[in-house]
Amino acid sequence: MSKKLMTISELAKVFKINQHTIRHYEEKGLLQPSEISENGYRKYGLSEAYQLSFILFLRELGLSLASIKLLIEEGSRRDYTNVLLEKKEKIKEEKLRLEKISKMVDEQIEISSKAKEEMYSISYAIKLTLLKRMPLSESFGISDLAEIKLSSGLFMEKIYYIIHETFYDICIEEAKGTHFSIRSGKYYFQLIEIGSEKEVDKEIEHALLNHGFPLIAIEDSERFLTNGNRITIKVLGEKK
């Protein structure tokens, strides 16, 4: 029984790739046609189709052509398994990164659509981890913020300020946070927009006249909706 063969155009169509891609793999020694007819047509069988599928899979995982060739020619089953395990870990890391970005996008959508609402909703208890504690007499400057955010990649994260009588804590939300907890519910809040350290001190002093200690202030990604170098901070008041 003669085996059924495909032309290069048919093979390319099956895998939805360009014919030049197949020729490139041939030039790199990764794939060879089953036969070449007298008129120069390349023909490929099931074995070559499986080989191409394997190459495309490894390319999808991010392997270079040189690495794929080495794996095909010299790699053992153990080598292949190790490659898959390594890529699996990277996929997990990328998945976490994308989930984090997705959460940030959701927050941006919520912030931009609810910017004028008078209530601040917290759907679940927020557990906070302490990043830095500073005396209330010392202003928290942009250099401090940059130091914290650059070292922890938090430029798109919410920053929580828990202000006590003589000091204030700078925190972020973490599932295992034990430093402070904000109860779920709806809160009245005061929105303040600031552009300098003096403005921060002035606005905080004003907020303290209306609310007791500890005072909870939240700097979220709404800062990207303001003009210039100003940022917005929500100071939470009483629960509804």
N, CA, C and O of each residue as an XYZ file, in Angstrom:
960
protein
N       0.853     -1.194      0.000
C       0.000      0.000      0.000
C       0.886      1.240      0.000
O       1.760      1.384      0.855
N       0.661      2.123     -0.950
C       1.466      3.340     -1.022
C       0.989      4.328      0.034
O      -0.211      4.469      0.271
N       1.937      5.005      0.661
C       1.571      5.952      1.703
C       1.089      7.256      1.082
O       1.569      7.684      0.033
N       0.125      7.877      1.762
C      -0.445      9.121      1.276
C       0.448     10.278      1.689
O       0.770     10.427      2.868
N       0.847     11.093      0.731
C       1.738     12.216      0.997
C       1.056     13.540      0.677
O       0.119     13.600     -0.118
N       1.548     14.596      1.314
C       1.024     15.936      1.087
C       2.106     16.818      0.499
O       3.295     16.595      0.724
N       1.689     17.814     -0.251
C       2.638     18.812     -0.748
C       2.925     19.804      0.374
O       2.250     19.799      1.403
N       3.923     20.648      0.174
C       4.282     21.626      1.199
C       3.146     22.612      1.452
O       2.938     23.049      2.584
N       2.412     22.960      0.397
C       1.287     23.892      0.568
C       0.160     23.244      1.364
O      -0.491     23.904      2.174
N      -0.069     21.955      1.136
C      -1.104     21.242      1.878
C      -0.718     21.101      3.345
O      -1.555     21.249      4.235
N       0.558     20.813      3.585
C       1.035     20.679      4.964
C       0.934     22.012      5.698
O       0.519     22.068      6.855
N       1.317     23.077      5.010
C       1.237     24.410      5.609
C      -0.204     24.770      5.943
O      -0.473     25.391      6.972
N      -1.120     24.382      5.082
C      -2.533     24.673      5.296
C      -3.073     23.922      6.502
O      -3.871     24.466      7.266
N      -2.646     22.676      6.678
C      -3.089     21.870      7.815
C      -2.709     22.540      9.133
O      -3.503     22.585     10.072
N      -1.470     23.064      9.189
C      -0.968     23.653     10.433
C      -1.158     25.169     10.492
O      -0.758     25.815     11.461
N      -1.772     25.728      9.449
C      -2.060     27.162      9.401
C      -0.794     27.998      9.573
O      -0.757     28.954     10.347
N       0.238     27.611      8.831
C       1.494     28.348      8.845
C       1.905     28.655      7.410
O       1.291     28.174      6.457
N       2.944     29.456      7.273
C       3.450     29.820      5.954
C       4.372     28.736      5.418
O       5.081     28.084      6.185
N       4.365     28.541      4.113
C       5.278     27.572      3.502
C       6.735     27.915      3.790
O       7.577     27.027      3.931
N       7.021     29.205      3.877
C       8.393     29.638      4.154
C       8.863     29.157      5.528
O      10.051     28.909      5.737
N       7.914     29.029      6.463
C       8.258     28.524      7.798
C       8.745     27.085      7.707
O       9.732     26.718      8.345
N       8.059     26.276      6.922
C       8.465     24.880      6.743
C       9.835     24.806      6.079
O      10.696     24.032      6.498
N      10.030     25.614      5.046
C      11.333     25.627      4.362
C      12.444     26.078      5.316
O      13.565     25.572      5.267
N      12.114     27.028      6.176
C      13.105     27.513      7.148
C      13.501     26.398      8.105
O      14.680     26.246      8.427
N      12.526     25.618      8.562
C      12.822     24.495      9.448
C      13.683     23.454      8.733
O      14.550     22.828      9.342
N      13.435     23.278      7.441
C      14.253     22.343      6.665
C      15.689     22.842      6.568
O      16.636     22.066      6.693
N      15.841     24.134      6.345
C      17.187     24.711      6.242
C      17.958     24.569      7.548
O      19.183     24.442      7.540
N      17.241     24.589      8.669
C      17.881     24.458      9.978
C      18.082     23.000     10.383
O      18.603     22.718     11.462
N      17.672     22.079      9.524
C      17.870     20.665      9.803
C      16.881     20.068     10.772
O      17.140     19.014     11.352
N      15.743     20.727     10.958
C      14.738     20.231     11.892
C      13.722     19.314     11.228
O      13.107     18.479     11.891
N      13.549     19.466      9.946
C      12.514     18.724      9.234
C      12.979     18.448      7.809
O      13.599     19.297      7.167
N      12.672     17.263      7.331
C      13.003     16.907      5.953
C      11.788     16.269      5.295
O      11.050     15.543      5.960
N      11.557     16.518      4.008
C      10.414     15.902      3.327
C      10.583     14.392      3.240
O      11.700     13.876      3.253
N       9.472     13.704      3.152
C       9.519     12.253      2.995
C      10.151     11.884      1.662
O      10.894     10.909      1.554
N       9.842     12.682      0.654
C      10.455     12.468     -0.655
C      10.347     13.748     -1.485
O       9.512     14.613     -1.220
N      11.202     13.842     -2.482
C      11.152     14.949     -3.436
C      10.942     14.343     -4.815
O      11.757     13.547     -5.281
N       9.852     14.720     -5.465
C       9.510     14.134     -6.766
C      10.468     14.619     -7.850
O      11.262     15.534     -7.630
N      10.382     13.997     -9.014
C      11.270     14.339    -10.123
C      11.120     15.794    -10.554
O      12.076     16.416    -11.016
N       9.924     16.326    -10.400
C       9.709     17.725    -10.780
C      10.005     18.702     -9.630
O       9.709     19.893     -9.725
N      10.597     18.177     -8.541
C      11.039     19.033     -7.437
C      10.024     19.284     -6.347
O      10.305     20.026     -5.406
N       8.845     18.684     -6.448
C       7.826     18.894     -5.417
C       8.200     18.140     -4.142
O       8.543     16.958     -4.181
N       8.129     18.840     -3.020
C       8.378     18.205     -1.722
C       7.100     17.509     -1.268
O       6.003     18.055     -1.387
N       7.257     16.300     -0.748
C       6.111     15.531     -0.268
C       6.351     15.128      1.187
O       7.462     14.770      1.577
N       5.278     15.197      1.976
C       5.392     14.932      3.409
C       4.330     13.920      3.827
O       3.189     13.951      3.367
N       4.751     13.022      4.718
C       3.842     12.007      5.219
C       3.462     12.259      6.661
O       3.717     13.332      7.208
N       2.843     11.250      7.277
C       2.363     11.371      8.650
C       3.514     11.596      9.622
O       3.383     12.373     10.568
N       4.639     10.924      9.396
C       5.797     11.074     10.271
C       6.288     12.517     10.299
O       6.596     13.059     11.361
N       6.358     13.137      9.111
C       6.818     14.523      9.025
C       5.806     15.486      9.655
O       6.173     16.514     10.224
N       4.526     15.128      9.538
C       3.480     15.955     10.147
C       3.615     15.954     11.668
O       3.480     16.992     12.315
N       3.885     14.764     12.233
C       4.100     14.673     13.677
C       5.343     15.458     14.090
O       5.347     16.140     15.114
N       6.405     15.351     13.275
C       7.636     16.070     13.566
C       7.395     17.579     13.558
O       7.882     18.294     14.434
N       6.650     18.054     12.575
C       6.348     19.482     12.489
C       5.488     19.925     13.669
O       5.689     21.006     14.221
N       4.535     19.087     14.047
C       3.685     19.396     15.191
C       4.519     19.550     16.458
O       4.274     20.441     17.272
N       5.510     18.669     16.616
C       6.398     18.705     17.777
C       7.223     19.988     17.777
O       7.385     20.633     18.813
N       7.738     20.349     16.615
C       8.546     21.571     16.491
C       7.711     22.804     16.835
O       8.161     23.678     17.577
N       6.508     22.867     16.299
C       5.636     24.015     16.550
C       5.247     24.111     18.023
O       5.115     25.206     18.569
N       5.065     22.957     18.656
C       4.745     22.939     20.084
C       5.891     23.517     20.900
O       5.676     24.335     21.794
N       7.113     23.085     20.588
C       8.275     23.589     21.318
C       8.501     25.074     21.049
O       8.930     25.809     21.938
N       8.214     25.515     19.826
C       8.318     26.940     19.513
C       7.296     27.736     20.321
O       7.575     28.845     20.777
N       6.119     27.156     20.488
C       5.075     27.810     21.274
C       5.506     27.962     22.728
O       5.100     28.899     23.416
N       6.335     27.027     23.183
C       6.865     27.099     24.545
C       8.012     28.084     24.663
O       8.485     28.367     25.764
N       8.462     28.609     23.525
C       9.513     29.619     23.560
C      10.914     29.108     23.326
O      11.872     29.861     23.496
N      11.070     27.842     22.938
C      12.406     27.301     22.680
C      12.947     27.833     21.359
O      12.197     28.022     20.401
N      14.241     28.069     21.319
C      14.886     28.501     20.085
C      15.020     27.313     19.140
O      14.928     26.159     19.561
N      15.239     27.605     17.860
C      15.406     26.521     16.889
C      16.638     25.688     17.215
O      16.636     24.471     17.028
N      17.687     26.341     17.702
C      18.908     25.619     18.076
C      18.632     24.646     19.219
O      19.114     23.514     19.206
N      17.849     25.094     20.214
C      17.508     24.231     21.350
C      16.631     23.071     20.912
O      16.779     21.950     21.400
N      15.720     23.343     19.994
C      14.841     22.282     19.484
C      15.655     21.239     18.726
O      15.439     20.037     18.882
N      16.583     21.705     17.912
C      17.415     20.775     17.143
C      18.239     19.898     18.070
O      18.366     18.694     17.848
N      18.796     20.501     19.105
C      19.596     19.745     20.073
C      18.732     18.718     20.790
O      19.166     17.590     21.027
N      17.517     19.104     21.134
C      16.614     18.195     21.831
C      16.203     17.038     20.931
O      16.108     15.898     21.388
N      15.959     17.323     19.657
C      15.561     16.279     18.708
C      16.705     15.313     18.440
O      16.502     14.100     18.398
N      17.901     15.848     18.261
C      19.042     15.022     17.867
C      19.697     14.297     19.031
O      20.117     13.149     18.889
N      19.788     14.959     20.190
C      20.564     14.382     21.290
C      19.769     14.192     22.578
O      20.220     13.504     23.493
N      18.591     14.798     22.650
C      17.843     14.770     23.901
C      17.241     13.421     24.217
O      16.846     12.666     23.329
N      17.180     13.136     25.519
C      16.536     11.915     25.992
C      15.127     12.255     26.465
O      14.736     13.422     26.495
N      14.383     11.238     26.828
C      13.039     11.471     27.362
C      13.123     12.307     28.638
O      12.255     13.138     28.905
N      14.177     12.077     29.424
C      14.359     12.848     30.653
C      14.617     14.320     30.336
O      14.089     15.204     31.011
N      15.431     14.583     29.305
C      15.695     15.969     28.900
C      14.395     16.663     28.514
O      14.148     17.808     28.892
N      13.578     15.955     27.761
C      12.307     16.517     27.307
C      11.389     16.803     28.495
O      10.729     17.841     28.545
N      11.354     15.877     29.446
C      10.537     16.067     30.646
C      11.005     17.277     31.435
O      10.187     18.053     31.929
N      12.312     17.441     31.555
C      12.862     18.589     32.283
C      12.492     19.906     31.611
O      12.185     20.895     32.276
N      12.527     19.900     30.279
C      12.128     21.099     29.532
C      10.669     21.440     29.824
O      10.327     22.599     30.057
N       9.816     20.420     29.809
C       8.393     20.639     30.059
C       8.143     21.143     31.478
O       7.318     22.033     31.687
N       8.851     20.580     32.450
C       8.689     21.015     33.838
C       9.128     22.460     34.020
O       8.482     23.237     34.723
N      10.234     22.806     33.375
C      10.734     24.181     33.458
C       9.738     25.165     32.839
O       9.456     26.222     33.403
N       9.212     24.795     31.669
C       8.247     25.662     31.006
C       6.940     25.747     31.788
O       6.273     26.781     31.784
N       6.579     24.654     32.457
C       5.369     24.646     33.270
C       5.459     25.691     34.378
O       4.493     26.406     34.646
N       6.620     25.774     35.019
C       6.826     26.759     36.074
C       6.728     28.178     35.531
O       6.148     29.057     36.168
N       7.299     28.395     34.352
C       7.243     29.726     33.747
C       5.815     30.095     33.359
O       5.411     31.253     33.464
N       5.057     29.095     32.911
C       3.653     29.334     32.571
C       2.866     29.726     33.821
O       2.018     30.617     33.769
N       3.151     29.056     34.951
C       2.489     29.393     36.209
C       2.792     30.830     36.606
O       1.906     31.574     37.026
N       4.069     31.210     36.467
C       4.472     32.576     36.807
C       3.775     33.588     35.907
O       3.314     34.632     36.369
N       3.702     33.268     34.620
C       3.046     34.169     33.673
C       1.549     34.259     33.953
O       0.944     35.321     33.810
N       0.960     33.132     34.355
C      -0.463     33.119     34.685
C      -0.744     34.029     35.873
O      -1.714     34.787     35.868
N       0.111     33.951     36.892
C      -0.046     34.811     38.063
C       0.114     36.278     37.687
O      -0.609     37.142     38.182
N       1.081     36.548     36.795
C       1.313     37.922     36.348
C       0.087     38.465     35.610
O      -0.327     39.603     35.832
N      -0.487     37.644     34.733
C      -1.653     38.071     33.969
C      -2.882     38.230     34.861
O      -3.696     39.129     34.652
N      -3.012     37.346     35.863
C      -4.130     37.467     36.796
C      -4.020     38.762     37.589
O      -5.022     39.418     37.876
N      -2.783     39.122     37.937
C      -2.550     40.367     38.668
C      -2.906     41.568     37.801
O      -3.536     42.517     38.270
N      -2.497     41.522     36.527
C      -2.817     42.604     35.599
C      -4.327     42.695     35.395
O      -4.890     43.788     35.345
N      -4.979     41.531     35.278
C      -6.430     41.500     35.095
C      -7.142     42.148     36.277
O      -8.121     42.874     36.105
N      -6.638     41.876     37.476
C      -7.220     42.478     38.679
C      -7.044     43.991     38.657
O      -7.950     44.737     39.028
N      -5.865     44.437     38.215
C      -5.608     45.877     38.131
C      -6.522     46.539     37.112
O      -7.016     47.644     37.334
N      -6.746     45.853     35.988
C      -7.649     46.380     34.956
C      -9.064     46.504     35.520
O      -9.739     47.508     35.293
N      -9.510     45.482     36.256
C     -10.837     45.528     36.874
C     -10.948     46.710     37.832
O     -11.970     47.395     37.875
N      -9.876     46.940     38.605
C      -9.878     48.055     39.547
C      -9.941     49.388     38.819
O     -10.644     50.305     39.245
N      -9.195     49.491     37.706
C      -9.218     50.727     36.924
C     -10.616     50.989     36.362
O     -11.092     52.125     36.365
N     -11.268     49.929     35.879
C     -12.631     50.065     35.351
C     -13.579     50.528     36.452
O     -14.403     51.420     36.247
N     -13.450     49.910     37.619
C     -14.316     50.262     38.742
C     -14.068     51.690     39.198
O     -15.006     52.436     39.482
N     -12.791     52.064     39.266
C     -12.435     53.409     39.718
C     -12.963     54.470     38.766
O     -13.553     55.464     39.188
N     -12.742     54.243     37.465
C     -13.143     55.242     36.476
C     -14.657     55.362     36.349
O     -15.171     56.433     36.025
N     -15.373     54.269     36.602
C     -16.833     54.288     36.468
C     -17.530     54.747     37.741
O     -18.687     55.165     37.707
N     -16.816     54.665     38.875
C     -17.434     55.029     40.151
C     -16.736     56.201     40.831
O     -16.846     56.389     42.042
N     -16.015     56.984     40.031
C     -15.205     58.063     40.600
C     -16.043     59.077     41.374
O     -15.544     59.704     42.308
N     -17.323     59.245     40.993
C     -18.151     60.273     41.616
C     -19.075     59.718     42.699
O     -19.874     60.466     43.261
N     -18.983     58.447     42.998
C     -19.840     57.874     44.030
C     -19.424     58.373     45.410
O     -18.256     58.686     45.639
N     -20.382     58.445     46.321
C     -20.113     58.977     47.648
C     -19.768     57.890     48.653
O     -19.301     58.178     49.755
N     -20.001     56.640     48.271
C     -19.715     55.537     49.179
C     -18.535     54.730     48.662
O     -18.357     54.561     47.456
N     -17.735     54.237     49.593
C     -16.604     53.373     49.238
C     -16.949     51.973     49.723
O     -17.081     51.741     50.925
N     -17.095     51.046     48.792
C     -17.521     49.689     49.135
C     -16.329     48.761     49.305
O     -15.418     48.737     48.478
N     -16.351     48.006     50.378
C     -15.345     46.972     50.625
C     -16.101     45.657     50.757
O     -16.820     45.448     51.734
N     -15.944     44.787     49.796
C     -16.748     43.563     49.738
C     -16.258     42.471     50.681
O     -17.010     41.558     51.022
N     -15.009     42.562     51.100
C     -14.468     41.560     52.028
C     -13.441     42.242     52.923
O     -12.882     43.282     52.575
N     -13.206     41.637     54.076
C     -12.238     42.211     55.010
C     -10.858     42.290     54.353
O     -10.363     41.304     53.807
N     -10.256     43.456     54.412
C      -8.944     43.669     53.795
C      -7.861     43.485     54.848
O      -7.818     44.204     55.846
N      -6.995     42.520     54.612
C      -5.895     42.250     55.534
C      -4.639     42.951     55.033
O      -4.276     42.833     53.862
N      -3.992     43.667     55.912
C      -2.861     44.500     55.518
C      -1.545     44.012     56.100
O      -1.479     43.496     57.216
N      -0.504     44.192     55.304
C       0.869     43.909     55.722
C       1.625     45.226     55.812
O       1.526     46.069     54.920
N       2.371     45.398     56.876
C       3.118     46.641     57.099
C       4.341     46.716     56.195
O       5.141     45.783     56.134
N       4.477     47.846     55.490
C       5.674     48.098     54.688
C       6.650     49.000     55.423
O       7.861     48.775     55.414
N       6.093     50.033     56.063
C       6.962     50.999     56.733
C       6.158     51.774     57.765
O       4.996     52.109     57.533
N       6.783     52.060     58.911
C       6.156     52.886     59.947
C       6.940     54.185     60.058
O       8.171     54.179     60.085
N       6.216     55.303     60.123
C       6.865     56.601     60.190
C       6.194     57.452     61.257
O       4.987     57.337     61.471
N       6.970     58.317     61.937
C       6.369     59.220     62.925
C       5.456     60.221     62.237
O       5.723     60.642     61.111
N       4.381     60.601     62.910
C       3.417     61.513     62.312
C       4.027     62.882     62.040
O       3.560     63.625     61.177
N       5.073     63.200     62.786
C       5.735     64.498     62.608
C       6.587     64.544     61.351
O       7.010     65.619     60.926
N       6.843     63.381     60.752
C       7.694     63.311     59.563
C       6.838     63.063     58.329
O       6.074     62.100     58.271
N       6.976     63.943     57.347
C       6.185     63.828     56.125
C       6.656     62.650     55.292
O       7.845     62.340     55.220
N       5.702     62.019     54.681
C       6.006     60.909     53.772
C       6.183     61.486     52.382
O       5.210     61.864     51.730
N       7.441     61.555     51.923
C       7.747     62.207     50.658
C       7.714     61.274     49.468
O       7.565     60.060     49.603
N       7.857     61.875     48.300
C       7.845     61.101     47.065
C       9.022     60.144     47.003
O       8.930     59.079     46.393
N      10.137     60.522     47.637
C      11.308     59.635     47.641
C      11.018     58.368     48.429
O      11.456     57.279     48.060
N      10.262     58.526     49.536
C       9.880     57.348     50.329
C       8.950     56.444     49.528
O       9.088     55.220     49.529
N       8.000     57.078     48.846
C       7.058     56.314     48.038
C       7.773     55.578     46.923
O       7.492     54.408     46.662
N       8.701     56.264     46.262
C       9.453     55.643     45.171
C      10.284     54.481     45.678
O      10.385     53.442     45.025
N      10.884     54.667     46.859
C      11.715     53.602     47.441
C      10.897     52.345     47.678
O      11.329     51.240     47.348
N       9.718     52.518     48.250
C       8.859     51.375     48.542
C       8.333     50.735     47.272
O       8.359     49.514     47.124
N       7.856     51.562     46.360
C       7.211     51.024     45.164
C       8.207     50.426     44.185
O       7.922     49.410     43.552
N       9.357     51.040     44.056
C      10.344     50.495     43.130
C      10.899     49.171     43.628
O      11.207     48.285     42.831
N      11.027     49.034     44.943
C      11.582     47.804     45.503
C      10.571     46.674     45.516
O      10.947     45.508     45.634
N       9.294     47.003     45.395
C       8.270     45.964     45.487
C       7.337     45.923     44.281
O       6.399     45.126     44.250
N       7.590     46.779     43.287
C       6.773     46.769     42.075
C       5.319     47.125     42.327
O       4.416     46.477     41.798
N       5.091     48.148     43.131
C       3.735     48.449     43.580
C       3.117     49.685     42.935
O       2.154     50.235     43.471
N       3.638     50.130     41.814
C       3.137     51.377     41.257
C       1.677     51.305     40.825
O       1.035     52.344     40.673
N       1.141     50.108     40.624
C      -0.270     49.980     40.277
C      -1.088     49.422     41.442
O      -2.270     49.115     41.281
N      -0.466     49.290     42.610
C      -1.151     48.718     43.760
C      -1.758     49.820     44.629
O      -1.318     50.969     44.598
N      -2.770     49.445     45.398
C      -3.312     50.359     46.394
C      -2.348     50.432     47.574
O      -1.782     49.424     47.998
N      -2.177     51.642     48.091
C      -1.369     51.835     49.286
C      -2.303     52.301     50.394
O      -3.097     53.220     50.197
N      -2.208     51.671     51.552
C      -3.056     52.003     52.688
C      -2.225     52.710     53.754
O      -1.130     52.266     54.098
N      -2.758     53.811     54.271
C      -2.105     54.545     55.347
C      -2.992     54.435     56.582
O      -4.126     54.915     56.583
N      -2.482     53.811     57.617
C      -3.208     53.696     58.879
C      -2.588     54.714     59.826
O      -1.478     54.525     60.323
N      -3.323     55.799     60.066
C      -2.772     56.940     60.796
C      -3.203     56.886     62.254
O      -4.391     56.899     62.574
N      -2.200     56.823     63.134
C      -2.436     56.814     64.577
C      -2.073     58.181     65.156
O      -1.742     59.105     64.413
N      -2.135     58.306     66.448
C      -1.946     59.618     67.077
C      -0.526     60.137     66.932
O      -0.331     61.341     66.763
N       0.469     59.265     66.993
C       1.864     59.724     66.929
C       2.641     59.138     65.756
O       3.783     59.533     65.519
N       2.053     58.220     65.031
C       2.749     57.605     63.899
C       1.729     57.138     62.868
O       0.527     57.111     63.133
N       2.217     56.776     61.706
C       1.326     56.178     60.706
C       2.037     55.029     60.012
O       3.252     55.053     59.818
N       1.257     54.028     59.646
C       1.784     52.828     59.006
C       1.420     52.827     57.525
O       0.297     53.162     57.147
N       2.377     52.450     56.707
C       2.172     52.333     55.269
C       2.044     50.847     54.963
O       2.953     50.069     55.252
N       0.919     50.451     54.380
C       0.619     49.025     54.227
C       0.143     48.692     52.812
O      -0.234     49.569     52.035
N       0.176     47.411     52.513
C      -0.426     46.887     51.293
C      -1.323     45.714     51.672
O      -1.187     45.121     52.742
N      -2.235     45.401     50.770
C      -3.140     44.280     51.003
C      -2.462     42.965     50.652
O      -1.877     42.829     49.577
N      -2.540     42.006     51.552
C      -2.047     40.650     51.315
C      -2.976     39.665     52.006
O      -3.504     39.941     53.083
N      -3.168     38.522     51.377
C      -4.097     37.525     51.915
C      -3.707     37.079     53.322
O      -4.567     36.767     54.146
N      -2.395     37.053     53.589
C      -1.915     36.596     54.896
C      -1.529     37.764     55.801
O      -0.857     37.579     56.815
N      -1.960     38.965     55.425
C      -1.613     40.135     56.225
C      -2.196     40.066     57.625
O      -3.355     39.690     57.800
N      -1.397     40.428     58.627
C      -1.834     40.354     60.022
C      -1.682     41.680     60.760
O      -2.038     41.776     61.934
N      -1.157     42.703     60.085
C      -0.876     43.959     60.784
C      -2.145     44.736     61.105
O      -2.270     45.300     62.192
N      -3.076     44.769     60.176
C      -4.303     45.550     60.362
C      -5.379     44.975     59.447
O      -5.075     44.413     58.394
N      -6.625     45.119     59.851
C      -7.727     44.606     59.038
C      -8.816     45.672     58.916
O      -9.217     46.284     59.905
N      -9.287     45.883     57.677
C     -10.385     46.818     57.428
C     -11.644     45.996     57.185
O     -11.685     45.163     56.279
N     -12.653     46.230     57.981
C     -13.875     45.432     57.885
C     -14.619     45.699     56.577
O     -14.553     46.793     56.016
N     -15.326     44.675     56.109
C     -16.127     44.835     54.897
C     -17.324     45.740     55.179
O     -17.742     45.899     56.325
N     -17.861     46.324     54.120
C     -19.012     47.196     54.263
C     -18.899     48.423     53.379
O     -17.981     48.536     52.567
N     -19.838     49.338     53.544
C     -19.820     50.588     52.793
C     -19.427     51.729     53.724
O     -19.956     51.861     54.827
N     -18.493     52.545     53.259
C     -17.960     53.636     54.066
C     -18.211     54.979     53.376
O     -18.091     55.104     52.157
N     -18.559     55.971     54.187
C     -18.495     57.327     53.675
C     -17.017     57.672     53.549
O     -16.196     57.229     54.353
N     -16.689     58.453     52.551
C     -15.277     58.797     52.427
C     -15.097     60.228     51.944
O     -15.976     60.817     51.314
N     -13.936     60.758     52.262
C     -13.548     62.099     51.829
C     -12.439     61.954     50.804
O     -11.414     61.331     51.078
N     -12.637     62.525     49.628
C     -11.639     62.438     48.566
C     -10.782     63.692     48.596
O     -11.291     64.806     48.466
N      -9.480     63.507     48.767
C      -8.575     64.655     48.766
C      -7.569     64.494     47.639
O      -7.103     63.392     47.351
N      -7.249     65.600     47.016
C      -6.295     65.612     45.911
C      -5.107     66.459     46.333
O      -5.263     67.609     46.743
N      -3.927     65.882     46.229
C      -2.743     66.558     46.755
C      -1.626     66.565     45.729
O      -1.570     65.726     44.830
N      -0.739     67.534     45.890
C       0.395     67.633     44.974
C       1.698     67.912     45.679
O       2.745     68.000     45.036
N       1.652     68.057     47.016
C       2.876     68.328     47.771
C       2.744     67.772     49.171
O       1.644     67.446     49.617
N       3.876     67.663     49.872
C       3.873     67.128     51.231
C       3.095     68.041     52.179
O       2.421     67.560     53.090
N       3.188     69.366     51.965
C       2.464     70.302     52.821
C       0.960     70.098     52.686
O       0.218     70.178     53.664
N       0.531     69.837     51.473
C      -0.894     69.592     51.247
C      -1.343     68.325     51.956
O      -2.451     68.267     52.488
N      -0.481     67.306     51.966
C      -0.804     66.057     52.665
C      -1.065     66.341     54.132
O      -2.092     65.936     54.677
N      -0.125     67.046     54.777
C      -0.246     67.343     56.205
C      -1.515     68.148     56.492
O      -2.229     67.876     57.457
N      -1.785     69.138     55.646
C      -2.953     69.997     55.841
C      -4.246     69.210     55.712
O      -5.151     69.351     56.535
N      -4.334     68.382     54.678
C      -5.554     67.613     54.441
C      -5.773     66.556     55.514
O      -6.905     66.304     55.928
N      -4.683     65.940     55.959
C      -4.796     64.927     57.013
C      -5.273     65.565     58.310
O      -6.123     65.006     59.004
N      -4.729     66.739     58.640
C      -5.158     67.450     59.843
C      -6.650     67.773     59.769
O      -7.372     67.655     60.759
N      -7.094     68.180     58.590
C      -8.512     68.500     58.401
C      -9.375     67.249     58.553
O     -10.450     67.297     59.151
N      -8.899     66.134     58.008
C      -9.650     64.878     58.096
C      -9.759     64.401     59.538
O     -10.768     63.814     59.930
N      -8.719     64.653     60.324
C      -8.718     64.215     61.715
C      -9.769     64.951     62.544
O     -10.204     64.459     63.585
N     -10.173     66.130     62.077
C     -11.215     66.874     62.779
C     -12.566     66.175     62.653
O     -13.438     66.320     63.510
N     -12.724     65.418     61.572
C     -13.999     64.744     61.307
C     -14.007     63.277     61.706
O     -15.072     62.685     61.884
N     -12.833     62.693     61.846
C     -12.740     61.260     62.135
C     -11.727     61.033     63.252
O     -10.794     61.817     63.427
N     -11.920     59.953     64.003
C     -10.992     59.635     65.068
C      -9.866     58.728     64.606
O      -9.780     58.365     63.433
N      -9.004     58.368     65.550
C      -7.915     57.431     65.255
C      -8.431     55.997     65.389
O      -9.369     55.775     66.154
N      -7.870     55.020     64.687
C      -6.932     55.246     63.574
C      -7.666     55.734     62.324
O      -8.785     55.308     62.039
N      -7.035     56.610     61.608
C      -7.584     57.141     60.364
C      -7.080     56.283     59.206
O      -5.883     56.021     59.090
N      -7.996     55.854     58.361
C      -7.626     54.987     57.234
C      -7.673     55.797     55.943
O      -8.719     56.329     55.571
N      -6.540     55.882     55.271
C      -6.462     56.585     53.990
C      -5.976     55.606     52.929
O      -5.112     54.769     53.189
N      -6.541     55.720     51.736
C      -6.209     54.788     50.653
C      -5.761     55.572     49.434
O      -6.473     56.448     48.944
N      -4.581     55.249     48.956
C      -4.111     55.817     47.694
C      -4.223     54.717     46.659
O      -3.493     53.727     46.718
N      -5.139     54.885     45.703
C      -5.330     53.839     44.703
C      -4.985     54.358     43.320
O      -4.457     55.460     43.168
N      -5.288     53.560     42.325
C      -4.886     53.885     40.953
C      -5.680     55.027     40.347
O      -5.497     55.348     39.173
N      -6.560     55.648     41.125
C      -7.290     56.801     40.602
C      -6.341     57.968     40.347
O      -6.710     58.931     39.675
N      -5.119     57.889     40.879
C      -4.143     58.952     40.617
C      -3.896     59.118     39.126
O      -3.495     60.194     38.681
N      -4.133     58.061     38.344
C      -3.915     58.156     36.904
C      -5.044     58.932     36.219
O      -4.951     59.242     35.031
N      -6.107     59.245     36.964
C      -7.218     59.991     36.388
C      -7.117     61.479     36.687
O      -7.951     62.255     36.222
N      -6.116     61.891     37.452
C      -5.958     63.294     37.793
C      -4.982     63.952     36.845
O      -4.225     63.288     36.137
N      -5.017     65.276     36.847
C      -4.138     66.029     35.959
C      -2.811     66.335     36.629
O      -2.738     66.498     37.847
N      -1.777     66.410     35.830
C      -0.476     66.794     36.342
C       0.114     65.769     37.278
O      -0.053     64.564     37.092
N       0.821     66.271     38.307
C       1.527     65.391     39.234
C       0.758     65.189     40.535
O       1.347     64.828     41.554
N      -0.534     65.415     40.507
C      -1.332     65.287     41.713
C      -1.860     63.857     41.849
O      -2.080     63.153     40.864
N      -2.051     63.461     43.092
C      -2.608     62.142     43.357
C      -3.854     62.298     44.217
O      -4.046     63.325     44.867
N      -4.685     61.287     44.214
C      -5.897     61.321     45.026
C      -5.803     60.288     46.141
O      -5.276     59.191     45.957
N      -6.324     60.666     47.291
C      -6.344     59.778     48.449
C      -7.758     59.777     49.016
O      -8.366     60.833     49.188
N      -8.273     58.597     49.303
C      -9.591     58.472     49.924
C      -9.401     58.269     51.423
O      -8.702     57.351     51.852
N     -10.022     59.125     52.204
C      -9.991     58.985     53.657
C     -11.332     58.404     54.083
O     -12.375     59.032     53.905
N     -11.297     57.202     54.646
C     -12.542     56.528     55.013
C     -13.128     57.122     56.278
O     -12.419     57.418     57.240
N     -14.452     57.291     56.251
C     -15.160     57.779     57.422
C     -15.947     56.659     58.069
O     -15.490     55.517     58.113
N     -17.129     56.981     58.573
C     -17.945     55.986     59.255
C     -18.575     55.019     58.260
O     -18.783     55.349     57.093
N     -18.874     53.814     58.750
C     -19.597     52.854     57.922
C     -21.047     53.290     57.818
O     -21.600     53.896     58.735
N     -21.654     52.967     56.677
C     -23.054     53.320     56.454
C     -23.949     52.516     57.377
O     -25.170     52.671     57.341
